[in-house]
Amino acid sequence: MTEIEKAKCENTGNWINMCEALSEVTSNSYGDITAQIKSRRDMDSRRISIVAGKSRGNRVELNYCPFCGADIATEHKEPAND
């Protein structure tokens, strides 16, 4: 029996092209995992971060996708293209 290869998250530096499972969870608010957009005005930069936890005081930012294991830590690198 062969295992079907699933698409993994792709980290572009300041943004994430999410795998199907992470996209589903963050889009439909399943559990405590959410996507947050963080911005820095001095750099005109935006980035996405994936966090786990309900209240502001106990949230943690995830460095790896809990579903596919890909590195999803992002940084403010490029100006926003909005």
N, C-alpha and C positions, 0 to 999 in steps of 0.2 A: 504494500500500500504506500503510495507516495503522498507527501504532504503538499498541499497547494500553497504556493508562496503568496503571502498577503502583502499588499502595499504598505510600506512603512512611512512614518512621518518624514517630511523633508524640511530641514532647517535651512532657511535662506539668510540667516544672520540676525535679522530683526523681525522676521515673520516665520510662521510655520505652515506648511501645507500638510494638514493633519491626515492621519490614517483614518480609515472608515469608522473604526470604533471610537476614537477620540473625538472625531467630528460629531458623531451621533450623541455622545454623552454631553458634550459642551453645548450643542444646539438645542437639546431637549431637556436640559437641566436635570439629568439623572444623577442622583447622589450629590456629593459635595465638590465635584470637579467642575471648575468654570474657567472660561477664557477671559482675560482682562487685557484691555489695551492701555498701555502706559505711554505717556508722551513727555517730551522735554522741549519746552518752548525755546530755550536758548540755542538748541541745536536744530530746531524744526524737525524733530525726529519722533517717530512712533514705533513701538514694538509691542508684540503680543507676549503674554506670559500665561501659563497654565497653572492654576492654583487649586489647592485642596483645602477644605475647611469651611465651616459655615460662618463663623463670626470673624470680624476683622482682626481681633487679637490672637486668634489661633490658626490663621491661614499660613500655609507654606507654599512656596513656589516650587514646582516640580522641574527637575533638570532632565528627567527621562520620562518618556511616555509609558504609562503603566500597562498599556496594551501591546505595543510593538517593541518597546525597549529602545527606541531611537533617542538620540540626544536632542532635547527640545529647549535647552537654555538659550535665551536670546539676549542681545545687547543693543543699545542705541548706537547704530553705525551710520546709517544713511538718512538723508533728509526724506521726509514724507513726500509721497508723490500723489497727493489727493487733489 
